[in-house]
Amino acid sequence: MLVRAGAAAAAATTLPGLRRLWRGGGSGAAACFPLGRALVDVRGAEAAPFLQGLLTNDVTRLVAGDGPPAAALPRALYAHALNVQGRCLYDVILYRLHESPEEEPHILLECDSGVLDAIQKHLKLYKIRRKVNIAPCLDLSLWAVVPGERAGDIARSLTKCADQALILTPDPRTEVMGWRLITKKGANLSEIIPGSRIGNIQDYHRHRYKQGVPEGVKDLPPGVALPLESNLAYMNGISFTKGCYIGQELTARTHHMGVIRKRLLPVHFSAPLPKDSIPEGAEISTESGKSAGKFRAGGGELGIALLRLANVNEPLCLNLAGDKVKLTASIPEWWPKPASK
């Protein structure tokens, strides 16, 4: 079950951009943030084809079959589970625990802890007679590791404490989100990543909002959010060449039409937002009063909003019970650059 240190070392060496981020991406030592997200264990001979029909990404990439050797397979994949209308139900990260084709496929599924029961019911609804076992992992802890200027070689530290770290892998969504770490409950973080510090979870969310990375049901309301408007393709979370999955039709049609008029974007407010008093989906408008989009989530002066791309460069404001809070939107630097004509 344990991730071999060599696998983590290979990840660091084959992703030079990430290695640069790790060595100089922020201030101070690496910050480890305890995430309030849940883990579900999906194990069995048919685990990959089972998940393949439910998720947007190509889950077969996690299984070593007739394709590349296990060492070349990704350790983690990002994906969404959609409803039949093609709207997001759950945002998930999948982690591969098996190491060779001879081992039984073993995958951990990370999800918002608020939908743990719902996602288990969703999986079991479609399990039917497949050879798959589904169970929550209550004995594991999930961490986000955001590097700082003085952070050391993360892969080398794993060789000393592989008995405590099950997974240590680059975040599959984007380099700017650092690494994902899964440990046993009570593991000593300073031994796994020497010099690291435990960070405030609010700082992690501020980092996400600043980068425009959605996570969980507040950012991606179940049955409301659309995957391509939520930048799923930008975050390596979808395959347009895999077979059928639930919700594929609308998603594929939108992709092939090539027209996405709204996207989730990071926003910066002129003043800190009041705590817990912003209605879900609060309206964002232009100076002339024209609707520009909806607020999703935020904290302090940072947030994330679904905005019409045509209005991104205009002065905008959030309408709160008659008051208007000015805000500006920005295009994240990590987004793919448009092709030059």
C-alpha positions in Angstrom: 0.0 0.0 0.0 2.8 2.4 0.7 4.1 4.7 -2.0 7.7 3.9 -2.7 10.2 6.8 -2.2 11.5 6.3 -5.7 8.1 7.2 -7.1 8.0 10.5 -5.3 11.6 11.2 -6.4 10.7 10.5 -10.0 7.8 12.9 -9.8 10.1 15.7 -8.5 12.7 15.0 -11.2 10.3 14.8 -14.1 8.5 18.0 -13.2 11.2 20.7 -13.3 8.6 23.5 -13.1 7.2 22.0 -9.9 10.6 21.5 -8.4 11.3 25.2 -9.0 7.9 26.0 -7.4 8.9 23.9 -4.4 12.2 25.6 -3.9 11.1 29.2 -4.5 7.3 29.5 -4.6 6.5 31.3 -1.4 7.9 32.6 1.9 9.5 30.5 4.6 9.2 26.8 5.0 6.7 24.5 3.4 3.2 24.9 4.9 1.1 21.8 5.5 -2.6 22.5 5.7 -5.0 19.9 7.2 -7.8 19.5 4.8 -11.4 18.9 5.9 -12.0 16.6 3.0 -12.8 12.9 3.1 -11.3 9.8 1.6 -13.1 6.8 0.2 -11.4 3.5 -0.5 -12.3 1.9 -3.8 -10.7 -1.5 -4.3 -11.2 -4.5 -6.5 -10.5 -6.0 -9.9 -13.1 -3.8 -11.6 -12.3 -0.6 -9.7 -11.0 1.3 -12.8 -13.8 0.4 -15.3 -16.4 1.1 -12.6 -15.1 4.6 -11.9 -14.5 5.2 -15.7 -18.2 5.3 -16.3 -18.9 7.8 -13.5 -16.1 10.3 -13.8 -14.9 12.9 -16.4 -11.3 11.8 -16.5 -9.7 8.7 -18.0 -9.4 6.5 -14.9 -7.8 3.6 -16.8 -4.6 5.7 -16.8 -4.3 4.7 -13.1 -4.2 1.0 -13.9 -1.1 -0.8 -15.1 -2.3 -3.2 -17.8 -0.9 -3.6 -21.3 0.1 0.1 -21.3 3.0 1.8 -19.6 4.8 0.3 -16.6 3.5 1.3 -13.2 6.3 3.7 -12.6 5.1 5.8 -15.6 1.5 5.9 -14.4 0.1 9.0 -12.8 -0.1 8.9 -9.0 -3.2 11.2 -8.9 -6.0 12.3 -11.2 -8.5 15.1 -10.9 -12.1 14.6 -12.1 -15.8 15.5 -11.6 -18.8 13.2 -11.2 -21.7 14.7 -13.1 -25.4 14.2 -13.1 -27.3 13.2 -16.2 -27.8 16.8 -17.2 -24.0 17.3 -17.3 -23.8 19.4 -14.1 -21.2 18.8 -11.4 -22.1 16.7 -8.4 -18.7 16.1 -6.8 -15.2 17.2 -7.4 -12.7 14.5 -6.6 -9.0 13.6 -6.7 -8.1 10.0 -7.3 -4.9 8.5 -5.8 -3.3 5.2 -7.0 -2.1 3.0 -4.2 -1.3 -0.2 -6.1 2.2 -0.4 -7.5 2.3 -3.2 -10.1 0.0 -4.9 -12.7 0.0 -7.9 -10.5 -1.6 -6.1 -7.5 -5.3 -5.6 -7.1 -6.4 -2.1 -8.3 -6.6 0.1 -5.2 -7.7 3.7 -5.4 -8.4 6.4 -2.9 -11.1 9.0 -3.8 -10.8 12.4 -2.2 -14.1 14.4 -1.9 -15.7 17.2 0.1 -16.5 15.8 3.6 -20.0 17.2 3.5 -20.9 14.8 0.7 -19.1 11.7 2.0 -22.4 9.8 2.6 -23.9 11.1 -0.7 -20.9 10.0 -2.8 -20.9 6.6 -1.2 -24.6 6.2 -2.1 -23.8 7.4 -5.6 -21.0 4.9 -6.1 -23.0 2.0 -4.6 -26.0 2.9 -6.8 -24.0 2.1 -9.9 -21.9 -0.7 -8.5 -24.5 -3.4 -9.3 -22.5 -6.6 -9.4 -19.0 -5.3 -10.1 -16.1 -6.6 -8.1 -15.5 -3.5 -6.2 -15.4 -2.7 -2.5 -16.3 0.8 -1.3 -15.6 2.1 2.2 -14.7 5.4 3.9 -11.1 5.8 5.2 -11.4 7.2 8.7 -7.8 6.3 9.7 -6.1 8.6 7.2 -5.3 12.3 7.2 -5.2 14.5 4.1 -2.9 17.5 3.7 -2.2 20.2 1.2 1.5 21.1 1.1 2.3 24.5 -0.3 6.0 25.1 -0.7 8.0 28.1 0.5 11.4 29.6 -0.3 13.4 27.5 2.2 11.6 24.2 1.6 13.9 21.3 1.0 13.7 18.3 -1.3 10.3 16.8 -0.6 11.1 13.5 -2.3 14.3 12.9 -0.3 12.4 13.4 3.0 10.0 10.6 2.0 12.7 8.0 1.9 13.1 8.3 5.7 9.4 8.2 6.6 7.6 6.0 4.1 6.0 4.2 6.9 4.0 7.3 7.8 3.3 8.7 4.3 1.0 6.7 2.1 0.8 9.3 -0.8 3.0 12.3 -1.5 2.3 13.6 -5.0 2.1 16.8 -7.0 -1.5 18.2 -7.0 -2.9 17.0 -10.4 -4.9 20.2 -11.0 -2.1 22.8 -11.3 1.5 23.4 -10.1 0.4 26.4 -8.1 -1.4 24.1 -5.6 1.8 22.4 -4.6 1.5 18.8 -3.3 -1.1 16.4 -1.8 0.0 14.3 1.2 -1.9 11.4 2.7 -0.7 10.1 6.1 -1.8 7.8 8.9 -3.7 9.6 11.6 -1.3 11.1 14.1 1.7 11.1 11.8 4.5 13.5 12.6 4.6 16.1 9.7 8.0 17.5 10.8 9.5 14.1 10.3 7.9 13.5 6.9 8.8 17.0 5.6 11.6 18.4 7.8 11.3 22.1 8.5 7.6 22.2 7.5 5.0 24.0 9.6 1.3 23.4 10.1 -0.6 26.2 8.4 -4.0 27.9 9.1 -6.6 26.4 6.8 -7.9 29.9 6.0 -4.6 30.7 4.4 -5.0 27.6 2.2 -8.4 28.8 1.0 -7.0 32.3 0.5 -4.3 30.8 -1.7 -6.9 28.9 -3.7 -9.1 31.9 -4.2 -6.1 34.0 -5.3 -5.3 31.3 -7.9 -8.9 30.8 -8.9 -8.9 27.1 -8.0 -12.4 25.8 -6.9 -12.8 23.0 -4.4 -15.8 21.6 -2.6 -19.5 22.2 -2.7 -19.4 26.0 -2.0 -17.3 26.7 -5.0 -19.0 24.0 -7.1 -22.6 23.8 -6.0 -24.0 20.3 -6.8 -26.4 20.2 -9.7 -25.6 23.8 -10.6 -21.9 24.1 -11.7 -21.0 23.2 -15.2 -17.6 21.5 -15.6 -16.2 23.5 -18.4 -17.3 26.8 -16.9 -15.5 25.5 -13.7 -12.3 25.2 -15.7 -12.2 21.4 -15.5 -10.2 21.2 -18.7 -7.6 23.8 -17.5 -7.1 21.7 -14.4 -6.5 18.4 -16.2 -9.7 17.0 -15.0 -11.4 15.7 -18.2 -10.7 13.4 -21.1 -12.4 14.2 -24.4 -11.2 10.9 -26.0 -12.4 8.3 -23.4 -15.6 6.3 -23.7 -19.1 7.2 -22.3 -19.7 8.5 -18.8 -22.7 10.0 -17.0 -23.2 13.6 -18.1 -20.9 13.4 -21.1 -23.3 14.5 -23.8 -23.6 18.2 -22.8 -20.0 18.5 -21.8 -18.7 17.0 -25.1 -21.1 19.2 -27.1 -20.0 22.4 -25.3 -16.3 21.5 -25.9 -16.8 20.8 -29.6 -18.8 24.0 -30.1 -15.8 25.8 -28.6 -17.9 28.5 -26.9 -17.6 29.1 -23.2 -19.0 32.5 -22.3 -18.6 32.2 -18.5 -15.8 30.9 -16.2 -14.9 30.7 -12.6 -12.4 33.5 -11.9 -10.5 34.9 -8.9 -11.9 38.2 -7.6 -10.5 40.9 -5.3 -12.8 43.1 -3.3 -12.2 46.7 -2.3 -13.0 45.8 1.3 -13.1 42.6 3.3 -16.4 40.7 3.0 -18.7 40.4 6.0 -18.5 36.9 7.4 -21.3 34.4 6.8 -23.8 37.0 5.5 -23.4 36.7 1.7 -26.3 34.8 0.1 -25.4 31.9 -2.2 -25.1 33.0 -5.7 -25.2 36.8 -4.9 -25.4 38.9 -8.1 -22.4 40.6 -9.5 -23.0 43.5 -11.9 -21.3 46.0 -14.0 -21.3 49.8 -13.2 -24.2 50.2 -15.6 -26.2 47.6 -13.6 -25.9 44.8 -16.2 -25.6 41.3 -14.8 -22.0 40.0 -15.0 -22.2 36.8 -13.0 -22.6 35.3 -9.6 -20.4 35.1 -6.4 -19.5 31.6 -5.3 -17.3 31.8 -2.2 -14.6 33.8 -0.5 -13.0 35.1 2.6 -11.6 38.5 3.5 -10.9 40.5 0.3 -10.5 37.4 -1.9 -13.1 35.2 -3.6 -14.1 33.2 -6.6 -17.0 34.0 -8.9 -18.6 32.8 -12.1 -18.3 35.7 -14.5 -19.0 36.5 -18.1 -15.7 36.7 -19.8 -16.9 39.8 -21.8 -17.1 41.7 -18.5 -13.8 40.6 -16.9 -12.0 43.9 -17.6 -14.8 46.1 -16.5 -15.4 47.6 -13.0 -17.7 45.3 -11.2 -19.6 45.2 -7.9 -21.2 42.6 -5.6 -24.8 43.5 -4.6 -25.4 42.9 -0.9 -28.7 43.9 0.6 -28.7 47.2 -1.2 -25.0 47.9 -0.7 -22.5 47.5 -3.5 -18.9 46.2 -2.9 -16.5 47.0 -5.7 -14.4 44.1 -7.0 -11.9 43.3 -9.8 -11.5 40.0 -11.6 -8.3 38.6 -13.1 -7.1 35.8 -15.4 -4.9 33.4 -13.4 -1.3 33.1 -14.7 -1.4 29.3 -14.7 -4.2 29.2 -17.3 -3.1 28.0 -20.7 -2.1 31.0 -23.0 -4.3 31.5 -26.1 -2.6 30.5 -29.3 -1.1 33.4 -31.2 -2.6 34.0 -34.6 
